[in-house]
Amino acid sequence: MNYLNRGLPQQYTTPFRILREESDTLNFASIIIPTRDRIDLLRPCVESIERNSASFPHEVIIVDNGSQYDETLRYLEELKEKGLRPIRSDEAFNFSKLINLGSSLAKGDFFIFLNNDTFINDPRWIQKLRDPLLDDNVGVVGPVLKFADGTVQHAGIAWGFNGLAGHPFRFQAASELLKKSRGESLMEVSGITFACAAATKRTFEVLSGLDPRFPVGLNDVDFCFRAAKIGKRNLINLKLEITHFESQSRNHPLKSIKGIIQAIRDISIFLWAHPDFPEVDDFIS
């Protein structure tokens, strides 16, 4: 595998080395999906996983955050009978806690964190997230997330972009992004959204999981920044594209007064926790 980054503005060109044989470790994936009702999103997400994951040993843990509709509860029971692992938390919504709960019960060598409003259409998607993690210098791996119209929703988070952190490739054509990479499959970035992200169990435990002080936003930014501070690199696999119906399962946090207050609170806590957070990103111009 070629792990060089070239062709995008100011990319590092240091090659990534495979430090472990594939047969040695990372042979079982735990896919962790937080959810609450919205069976219209959860069902196609789970079915897309079932259709595209047969080639890699895995488990699916669905962390149900207080679903109330009978249809949803029946569906979760059906999934349990099929061998999936629904677990329940009735606490107030805290994405970090839900992810940490699912991870604490996971059996995998590595974890894939996945929103319930995503859709998989690549039979090698687990391998494409797993393979870069075979390099112990890699912290978090993510795909290119696309809107339903095929444009980019997420291809990495950049520090200092449109505020504290943002998505620099948003609304670009996914095909153009790959073309700019000159055929290279991996791009180093500062951060990766946990709408779809993979990390080894060891890295997740070393970093003590997601920080519960960030119940809605910045939990992924905080995790990726902490991963970088211990020498880990965060990568986007440009040859893995997953559809993300962004903010479909929850209202966008900045569309309400409560959400805006929460965002200001999160930013304040983040800057207090990370006074060394850079204003300029290392990987984009």
N, C-alpha and C positions, 0 to 999 in steps of 0.2 A: 504493500500500500504506500502511495506517495502522499506524505503529509506536509509538503511544501505549501506555503502561502505565497502566491504571487499574482500580480495582475490587478489587484484592487489598491486604491490609494493608501500609501504608507503602511503596507502589510509587512509584518516581520517575515523574514525568509529563512529562519532557522528550521531545519527539518525535524520532524517528530520521530523518535525512535521507538520501535516496538520492543519493550523490555521483558515481556512475558510471552510464552507460547500460548496460543489459543486454547490448547488442551489442558493447560495448567489451572486456569481460573476463569471466572466470569462466564460460566456455562449455564446459569439459570437466572432468568429475569423476573423481577417483581414489578408488575405494572400497577400503579397506584392511582386511583381515580376518585377525587372528591366529588360528591354530587348531592343534590337536594331536589326531589321530585323531577320535573322536566324529563319525563320518560321519553318525550319526543326527541330529545337530544341524546340521552343515555343509551337508548336501544340501538340506534344506528352506529353510535360510537363503539359499543360492545360488539355488535355484529361485524363491524369492519375489522376489529381486532381478531375475532374468531376466524374470519376469512383469510387473514394475512399473517398469521403467527404460528402456523402448524410446524414450520421448519425449525423453530427454536424453543427449547424447554422454557416454560414460563408459568406464572400464576397471575391472576387478576384479582386485586384487592379493591373493592369499592367501598369507600368511606362515606356512608350515608349520614348527612348532617341534618337529621330530623325530618325526613320526608313524611308527609301526612296523607297523601292521596292513596286510596286503596289500590288503584291501578299500579302505582309505583311499588307499594309494599308487596303486592302479588308478584310483580316482575322480579324484585330482588329475591324473593323466595324461589322463583323459578331458576334464577342464576345460581343460587346456592345448591339446588338440586343437580345442576349441571357441573358443579365442581368449582365455580367461582367463589370468592370469599367476601361476601358483604359483611361489613362491620358497621356499627351505629354509634354516632355521637350526637347527643341532644344539647350540647353546649351552644352558646351563641356563636355565630359564624366567625371562625378564625382560620384562614387558609393554612397558616403555618402549623397550627395545632393539628389540623386534619391530616396534613402531609406527614407530620411527625408520628401521629398515631398509626397511620397505615404502615409507615416504615418500621415502627417498633415491632410489628407483627409479621413483617415480611421475611420470607425464607431465601430470597434471592442473593446472589453474589453482587448484583448491581440492581439499581432501582430506575424505573422509568416513571416519571411523574407526568400525568396526562389529564388535561381538562375534559369534562364530559361533553364539551361542544367541539370536539375534534373528530376527524374522519380519516381513517387510514386506507391507503390504496396502493401499498407497496409490500409485496410478500417478503421482502428482506429488510423491513424497517427496523426490526429489533437488532439485527446484525449491524446495520449501518449506524445505529446509536452506540452499540457495544464496542465495535472494533477500535475506535480511537481510544477508548478507555483502557485498552490493553497496554497503552503507554502510561506508566505510573505518574508521568508529569502532567497528565490531563485531568482536569477537575470536572467540568460539566460539558456535555455534548448536547446539541440541539439540532433540529431540522430547520429547513426553510418552511415557515408557516405561511399559507396562502389564504387570502379571502376566497369566497365562492367564485368570484370573477377571474381568479387566477393571478391576481396581482399580489405582491408581497405584503404580508401583515407584519412578519418578523423575520429578520435574518441577522439577529444580534442586537444587543443593547449597547449604546455608546454613552460613555460618561460625558456629562456636560452638554448633551444634545437636547435642544429645546427645553432647557432647565437643568434639573439634577441629572437626569438620564432619559434617553429616548431611543426610538427606532429609526435609524438613519436611512434604511432602504425601503421604508414603507411606501406602498403604492407603485413601486417599480415592477416591471415585468420579471417574473422569476427566471424566464429564459435569458433575459439580458444580464441578470446577475451572474448566472453560470457562465455566460459567454465572456464576461469581463474577467473571470477567474482563469481564463486560458486553459480550461480543462482540468484544473486542480480541484480536488473534491472537498478539501477542508480549508476553512477560513478562520483564522484566529480573531476573536472578538473579546470585548471586555465582559459582557454579560449575556445571559440567555434567559428568556422567559420560562417560568415553570409551567406554562400552558402545555409545553412538551419539552422535557429535559431529562437527561440521564446522568447518573453519577454512581460510582461504586459505593457499596455499603460502607467500605472502610473510610472513604472520603467523607461521606455523609455523617458518620459517627465521629470522626476526628473534628469536624466543624460543629458538632452537636445539633445537627439538623437546621431547620429554618427557625428564625428568631420569632417567638410568639408576640413580641412587642409590635410586630408588623402583621396585623390580622388580615389586611386587604392588599395593600400595595407595598412595594419596595422589599418584600421578603426575598425575591429572587435576586434583586440587585445587591442586597446585603450579603446573601450567600455567595454569589459569584465574586464579589469584592473580597470577601474573607478567603475564598479559595485561592484567588490570585496572590493574596498576601502570604500564603504559605507555599508559594511557588508553583501553583497549578495553572494550567492554561485552559481557557474555555474556547470551544470550537463549534462552528456550524458546519454540518455536513451538507454541502450545496447540492449533492445528488440525492438527497432525501427531502421530498416535499409532502407536507401534510396539510390538509384543509382545516382551518380554524374559524368557526363562526363566532368571532370575538364578542365577549361580554353578552352572550345569549343566555347563559344560565343565571347571571346576576346582572342587575342594572349597572351601567357604567358609574363608577364612584364619583365622577366629577359632574354628574347631572343632577345632583341634589345638594342642598346646603349641608346636610349631614356628611355627605361624601367629601365635600370640599374641606370641611373642618377636619375630617379624618386624615385627608391627604396632607394638610398643613402640619398636623400632629406627627404624622409619619416622617415627614421631611425633617422636622425639628429633632426628633429622636435619632434619626439616621445621622444627621450632621454632628450631633453630640457624641454618638458612638464612633463616628469616623471623621475626626477632624482633619485627617490626611487624605480625604477623598479628593481626587484630582478634578480640576475644572475643565481640563482638555483631555480628550480621549487619545490613547496611544495608537489606535488602529485605523482611524479615519481622519481625513483632512477636514 
